[in-house]
Amino acid sequence: MTEPRGSAAMGAAEPGGHAHRGRSSLTLALALTLGYAAVEAAAGVWSGSLALISDAGHMVSDAASLGLAAFAAWAARRPASSRHSYGFGRAEIVAAFVNAAFMLGVLVWIVVSAVRRLMEPQAVNGEAVLAVASVGLLLNVALALVLARGEKTMNTRGALLHVMGDLLASVAAIVSGAVVYYTGWVTIDPLLSFFICALILLSTLRLLREALHALMEGTPLHLSLDEIGKALAAVEGVRSVHDLHIWTLSGNRIALSAHLSVADLSKWEEILPAAAAMVQRRYGIGHVTLQPEPSVRTLKRLTPRP
């Protein structure tokens, strides 16, 4: 592939070591999450605790997220081709979106079950809930540490967010078990299930919004198009900036393209690396494509006809 005449591009390759650590963290977290979700679901059915069952459902949704993220991380490492010139990095974003949609379904199921429990209270084994939820709390702390040390992509950040939600949900299940064990008030179980649903809803909507925004090729939420445009225009030798676009290629790769109006085209070899380095250093954008234009031609094109 070649660049159009008069344009230049600079990009940064993804470090393979970081990506490998990210996939390893996701795989380990997936195995731990699935294993304990099965234990917690069985304990919830045996003890009659909806809080445990809902927490297990949350962990299953997290496992699905981790599985999709691990698969997407593998797919994202596939090389670019003539049909996919950017590679398959956006598979991570698709995985995040699918995961968020799946979690909304889990949320509806938990809310419906909690309402039924409020209308028809059932016995709950508080002692079993206490024991299982306490182990779950320790597991979620371990998962949070594993993911925190992995590669920081949209998937791993989303997975870490859900694990933190699981951690709080385990605390809620512990409170439910303690209340039932010491007071016999079983209504606390579906009430705390609503609290767990609130945790799922907040994290799900946040991830869904970020993934959908990226799929629609919106400017990344943490970046300002106007601010970056002004920063580029402030580079020595640049008169103005137009046709500026910033979008997400994958979970941790952002691309930028722009036309720079310059006073002296002979200095483009100096302006290009300075502008690209500034964008990468200040805003973390590694894939930068800049095209120079003489300021006179730009002014003519932008001047309205009488």
Buried (B, 14 or more C-beta within 10 A) or exposed (E): EEEEEEBBBBBEEBEEEBBBBBBBBBBBBBEBBBEBBBBBBBBBEEBBBBBBBBBBBBBBBBBBBBBBBBBBBBBBBEEEEEEEEEBBBBBBBBBBBBBBEBBBEBBEEBBEBBEEBBEEEEEBBBEBBBBBBBBBBEBBBBBBEBBEEBBBBBBBBBBBBBBBBBBBBBBBBBBBBBBBBEEEBBEBBBBBBBBBBEBBBEBBEBBBEBBBBBBEEBBBEEBBBEEBBEBBBEBEBBBBBBEBEBBBBBBBBBBBBBBBBBEEBEBBEEBBEBBBEBBBEEBBBBBBBBBBBBBEEBEEEEEEEE
